[in-house]
């Protein structure tokens, strides 16, 4: 019984560690081709594959992507996908 409990605890710990690693990149508020995006990607990842797209960071980064979406609504008074401009 104790072995089963320990095996379950180890499995849960490894699952939590992999989840934490997957979310280690913060969600950032970007403006991409005049549209607001909240993405868990670095600037170089955002630029990769987008060619000459205009990309800039227009807000802070967040541990949880939904917090970034809320920030956009409260501070930019828009939604993800709404209009923006890089300066």
Number of C-alpha atoms within 10 A of each C-alpha: 6 7 8 9 10 11 12 11 12 12 12 12 12 11 12 12 11 12 11 11 10 10 13 12 16 18 23 24 24 26 23 22 17 17 17 26 24 26 19 21 14 13 14 8 10 17 16 11 9 12 8 9 13 14 19 20 16 20 17 14 20 19 14 15 18 12 14 23 21 15 20 22 14 11 9 16 10 16 16 19 13 15 15 19 15 14 5
